[in-house]
Amino acid sequence: MGLKQRLRDDLTVAIKGRDELTKSTIRMALTAITAAEVSGDVARELDEPEVLKVLAREAKKRVEAGEAFEAAGRAELAAKERAEGEVLARYLPTQLTDDEVAAIAERAVTRVAADTGATPGPRQMGQVMKLANAEAAGRAEGSRVAAAVKARLLG
C-alpha cells in the first residue's frame, strides 16, 4: 500500500472516529500532495520519495510555525502546530540520531578522499554534501547533515 493510500485510509478512520486534529492534518497533507502533483506544465502522480518530500516539507512548516507562535507568546497555537507535526511524523521515516548523521558525514568524507586522492577540506564541501545528503535522504534535515560535514571538514 502506498503512502497516499495510507493517508486516505487514515483520513477515513479519523473521520469515523471524530478525531478533528488528525482529520484536518491529513487533509492538509493530501491537499499539499495534490498541489504538488498538479504544479508544473503537466499533472502527474508523485512517487513515494516525492510524497515523502512533501510530507517532510509540511512537517518542517509545522515546526517553524510552532516556534514562531511560541516566540510571539501564542502557546495555544504553538501547541496545535506541534500536535499537527506529530501527526505528520507518523508517516515520515525515523529521523537519524546525531551520531548516525556524523557517521554518514565521515563515510562521505572518506569516499571523497578515496575518489580524489586528496585530503578533503572546505573546498570539497559540495562533493561531500552530495554524498551525505544522498545517504541521509529524508531521514535527517539538510542543515543537520551540513553541520556534521562542516564539523568533520573544518575540525
Short mmCIF file of the C-alpha atoms (twelve columns), coordinates in Angstrom:
data_MODEL
# 
_entry.id   MODEL 
# 
loop_
_atom_site.group_PDB 
_atom_site.id 
_atom_site.type_symbol 
_atom_site.label_atom_id 
_atom_site.label_alt_id 
_atom_site.label_comp_id 
_atom_site.label_asym_id 
_atom_site.label_seq_id 
_atom_site.Cartn_x 
_atom_site.Cartn_y 
_atom_site.Cartn_z 
_atom_site.pdbx_PDB_model_num 
ATOM 1   C CA . MET A 1   0.000   0.000  0.000   1 
ATOM 2   C CA . GLY A 2   1.363   3.382  -0.985  1 
ATOM 3   C CA . LEU A 3   1.747   6.323  1.335   1 
ATOM 4   C CA . LYS A 4   -1.047  8.308  -0.323  1 
ATOM 5   C CA . GLN A 5   -3.435  5.394  0.101   1 
ATOM 6   C CA . ARG A 6   -2.374  5.007  3.731   1 
ATOM 7   C CA . LEU A 7   -3.120  8.705  4.267   1 
ATOM 8   C CA . ARG A 8   -6.550  8.298  2.664   1 
ATOM 9   C CA . ASP A 9   -7.328  5.225  4.785   1 
ATOM 10  C CA . ASP A 10  -6.201  7.010  7.962   1 
ATOM 11  C CA . LEU A 11  -8.345  10.006 6.983   1 
ATOM 12  C CA . THR A 12  -11.384 7.732  6.776   1 
ATOM 13  C CA . VAL A 13  -10.586 6.297  10.220  1 
ATOM 14  C CA . ALA A 14  -10.105 9.804  11.655  1 
ATOM 15  C CA . ILE A 15  -13.432 10.972 10.201  1 
ATOM 16  C CA . LYS A 16  -15.273 7.950  11.581  1 
ATOM 17  C CA . GLY A 17  -13.516 8.353  14.950  1 
ATOM 18  C CA . ARG A 18  -14.225 12.101 15.039  1 
ATOM 19  C CA . ASP A 19  -10.517 12.876 15.504  1 
ATOM 20  C CA . GLU A 20  -10.521 16.508 14.362  1 
ATOM 21  C CA . LEU A 21  -6.754  17.087 14.677  1 
ATOM 22  C CA . THR A 22  -5.788  14.022 12.648  1 
ATOM 23  C CA . LYS A 23  -8.549  14.669 10.111  1 
ATOM 24  C CA . SER A 24  -7.534  18.271 9.460   1 
ATOM 25  C CA . THR A 25  -3.810  17.439 9.378   1 
ATOM 26  C CA . ILE A 26  -4.207  14.581 6.913   1 
ATOM 27  C CA . ARG A 27  -6.497  16.679 4.723   1 
ATOM 28  C CA . MET A 28  -3.867  19.425 4.703   1 
ATOM 29  C CA . ALA A 29  -1.177  16.871 3.772   1 
ATOM 30  C CA . LEU A 30  -3.288  15.375 0.971   1 
ATOM 31  C CA . THR A 31  -4.009  18.875 -0.332  1 
ATOM 32  C CA . ALA A 32  -0.273  19.647 -0.391  1 
ATOM 33  C CA . ILE A 33  0.400   16.394 -2.253  1 
ATOM 34  C CA . THR A 34  -2.323  17.163 -4.799  1 
ATOM 35  C CA . ALA A 35  -0.971  20.695 -5.260  1 
ATOM 36  C CA . ALA A 36  2.486   19.253 -5.939  1 
ATOM 37  C CA . GLU A 37  1.009   16.802 -8.434  1 
ATOM 38  C CA . VAL A 38  -0.731  19.490 -10.474 1 
ATOM 39  C CA . SER A 39  2.044   22.065 -10.322 1 
ATOM 40  C CA . GLY A 40  4.190   22.450 -13.392 1 
ATOM 41  C CA . ASP A 41  3.238   22.034 -17.008 1 
ATOM 42  C CA . VAL A 42  1.669   18.570 -16.777 1 
ATOM 43  C CA . ALA A 43  -0.243  16.973 -13.910 1 
ATOM 44  C CA . ARG A 44  1.342   13.722 -12.776 1 
ATOM 45  C CA . GLU A 45  1.254   11.186 -9.972  1 
ATOM 46  C CA . LEU A 46  4.002   11.635 -7.364  1 
ATOM 47  C CA . ASP A 47  6.092   8.606  -6.490  1 
ATOM 48  C CA . GLU A 48  6.797   7.587  -2.878  1 
ATOM 49  C CA . PRO A 49  10.023  9.620  -2.391  1 
ATOM 50  C CA . GLU A 50  8.303   12.733 -3.750  1 
ATOM 51  C CA . VAL A 51  5.318   12.219 -1.429  1 
ATOM 52  C CA . LEU A 52  7.755   11.851 1.474   1 
ATOM 53  C CA . LYS A 53  9.421   15.133 0.485   1 
ATOM 54  C CA . VAL A 54  6.055   16.905 0.501   1 
ATOM 55  C CA . LEU A 55  5.217   15.470 3.920   1 
ATOM 56  C CA . ALA A 56  8.644   16.396 5.279   1 
ATOM 57  C CA . ARG A 57  8.201   19.941 3.976   1 
ATOM 58  C CA . GLU A 58  4.798   20.188 5.656   1 
ATOM 59  C CA . ALA A 59  6.203   18.810 8.927   1 
ATOM 60  C CA . LYS A 60  9.022   21.367 8.793   1 
ATOM 61  C CA . LYS A 61  6.446   24.136 8.289   1 
ATOM 62  C CA . ARG A 62  4.673   22.970 11.458  1 
ATOM 63  C CA . VAL A 63  7.908   23.100 13.454  1 
ATOM 64  C CA . GLU A 64  8.752   26.583 12.183  1 
ATOM 65  C CA . ALA A 65  5.217   27.864 12.783  1 
ATOM 66  C CA . GLY A 66  5.243   26.382 16.289  1 
ATOM 67  C CA . GLU A 67  8.491   28.168 17.084  1 
ATOM 68  C CA . ALA A 68  7.143   31.439 15.690  1 
ATOM 69  C CA . PHE A 69  3.929   31.189 17.717  1 
ATOM 70  C CA . GLU A 70  5.919   30.309 20.839  1 
ATOM 71  C CA . ALA A 71  8.157   33.341 20.349  1 
ATOM 72  C CA . ALA A 72  5.072   35.518 19.908  1 
ATOM 73  C CA . GLY A 73  3.585   34.250 23.168  1 
ATOM 74  C CA . ARG A 74  0.814   32.240 21.491  1 
ATOM 75  C CA . ALA A 75  1.257   28.959 23.366  1 
ATOM 76  C CA . GLU A 76  -2.126  27.509 22.306  1 
ATOM 77  C CA . LEU A 77  -1.333  27.943 18.599  1 
ATOM 78  C CA . ALA A 78  2.202   26.625 19.114  1 
ATOM 79  C CA . ALA A 79  0.774   23.509 20.780  1 
ATOM 80  C CA . LYS A 80  -1.612  22.984 17.843  1 
ATOM 81  C CA . GLU A 81  1.252   23.251 15.333  1 
ATOM 82  C CA . ARG A 82  3.360   20.783 17.349  1 
ATOM 83  C CA . ALA A 83  0.426   18.343 17.504  1 
ATOM 84  C CA . GLU A 84  -0.008  18.564 13.716  1 
ATOM 85  C CA . GLY A 85  3.726   17.925 13.329  1 
ATOM 86  C CA . GLU A 86  3.396   14.798 15.467  1 
ATOM 87  C CA . VAL A 87  0.578   13.518 13.233  1 
ATOM 88  C CA . LEU A 88  2.743   14.077 10.135  1 
ATOM 89  C CA . ALA A 89  5.738   12.409 11.824  1 
ATOM 90  C CA . ARG A 90  3.804   9.110  11.818  1 
ATOM 91  C CA . TYR A 91  4.225   8.999  8.041   1 
ATOM 92  C CA . LEU A 92  7.885   10.013 7.870   1 
ATOM 93  C CA . PRO A 93  10.879  7.708  8.261   1 
ATOM 94  C CA . THR A 94  12.537  7.645  11.666  1 
ATOM 95  C CA . GLN A 95  14.964  10.536 11.969  1 
ATOM 96  C CA . LEU A 96  18.663  9.768  12.337  1 
ATOM 97  C CA . THR A 97  20.470  10.495 15.589  1 
ATOM 98  C CA . ASP A 98  23.336  12.993 15.707  1 
ATOM 99  C CA . ASP A 99  25.811  10.096 15.923  1 
ATOM 100 C CA . GLU A 100 24.326  8.481  12.818  1 
ATOM 101 C CA . VAL A 101 24.499  11.790 10.920  1 
ATOM 102 C CA . ALA A 102 28.135  12.179 11.999  1 
ATOM 103 C CA . ALA A 103 28.875  8.643  10.764  1 
ATOM 104 C CA . ILE A 104 27.282  9.458  7.397   1 
ATOM 105 C CA . ALA A 105 29.433  12.600 7.169   1 
ATOM 106 C CA . GLU A 106 32.532  10.562 7.990   1 
ATOM 107 C CA . ARG A 107 31.757  7.978  5.292   1 
ATOM 108 C CA . ALA A 108 31.132  10.727 2.736   1 
ATOM 109 C CA . VAL A 109 34.454  12.434 3.578   1 
ATOM 110 C CA . THR A 110 36.288  9.098  3.355   1 
ATOM 111 C CA . ARG A 111 34.701  8.342  -0.012  1 
ATOM 112 C CA . VAL A 112 35.578  11.785 -1.438  1 
ATOM 113 C CA . ALA A 113 39.138  11.329 -0.156  1 
ATOM 114 C CA . ALA A 114 39.360  7.947  -1.888  1 
ATOM 115 C CA . ASP A 115 37.893  9.317  -5.135  1 
ATOM 116 C CA . THR A 116 40.059  12.455 -5.312  1 
ATOM 117 C CA . GLY A 117 43.192  11.142 -3.632  1 
ATOM 118 C CA . ALA A 118 43.488  14.361 -1.637  1 
ATOM 119 C CA . THR A 119 42.705  15.222 1.959   1 
ATOM 120 C CA . PRO A 120 39.191  16.705 1.925   1 
ATOM 121 C CA . GLY A 121 38.864  20.260 3.137   1 
ATOM 122 C CA . PRO A 122 36.337  23.071 2.872   1 
ATOM 123 C CA . ARG A 123 36.745  23.149 -0.915  1 
ATOM 124 C CA . GLN A 124 35.239  19.651 -1.177  1 
ATOM 125 C CA . MET A 125 32.155  20.620 0.839   1 
ATOM 126 C CA . GLY A 126 29.876  20.306 -2.191  1 
ATOM 127 C CA . GLN A 127 31.114  16.848 -3.136  1 
ATOM 128 C CA . VAL A 128 30.849  15.589 0.434   1 
ATOM 129 C CA . MET A 129 27.389  17.132 0.921   1 
ATOM 130 C CA . LYS A 130 26.125  15.465 -2.255  1 
ATOM 131 C CA . LEU A 131 27.108  12.029 -0.974  1 
ATOM 132 C CA . ALA A 132 25.974  12.663 2.607   1 
ATOM 133 C CA . ASN A 133 22.569  14.043 1.583   1 
ATOM 134 C CA . ALA A 134 22.007  11.081 -0.730  1 
ATOM 135 C CA . GLU A 135 22.651  8.654  2.136   1 
ATOM 136 C CA . ALA A 136 20.576  10.588 4.679   1 
ATOM 137 C CA . ALA A 137 17.721  11.196 2.210   1 
ATOM 138 C CA . GLY A 138 14.593  12.088 4.143   1 
ATOM 139 C CA . ARG A 139 15.917  10.826 7.461   1 
ATOM 140 C CA . ALA A 140 17.764  13.994 8.508   1 
ATOM 141 C CA . GLU A 141 17.349  17.678 7.754   1 
ATOM 142 C CA . GLY A 142 19.887  19.125 5.367   1 
ATOM 143 C CA . SER A 143 21.013  21.623 7.986   1 
ATOM 144 C CA . ARG A 144 21.933  18.798 10.381  1 
ATOM 145 C CA . VAL A 145 23.875  16.991 7.646   1 
ATOM 146 C CA . ALA A 146 25.643  20.230 6.665   1 
ATOM 147 C CA . ALA A 147 26.626  20.904 10.281  1 
ATOM 148 C CA . ALA A 148 28.087  17.405 10.625  1 
ATOM 149 C CA . VAL A 149 30.002  17.706 7.352   1 
ATOM 150 C CA . LYS A 150 31.363  21.162 8.307   1 
ATOM 151 C CA . ALA A 151 32.440  19.855 11.706  1 
ATOM 152 C CA . ARG A 152 34.253  16.957 10.037  1 
ATOM 153 C CA . LEU A 153 35.905  19.052 7.314   1 
ATOM 154 C CA . LEU A 154 36.886  22.000 9.473   1 
ATOM 155 C CA . GLY A 155 37.594  20.329 12.769  1 
# 
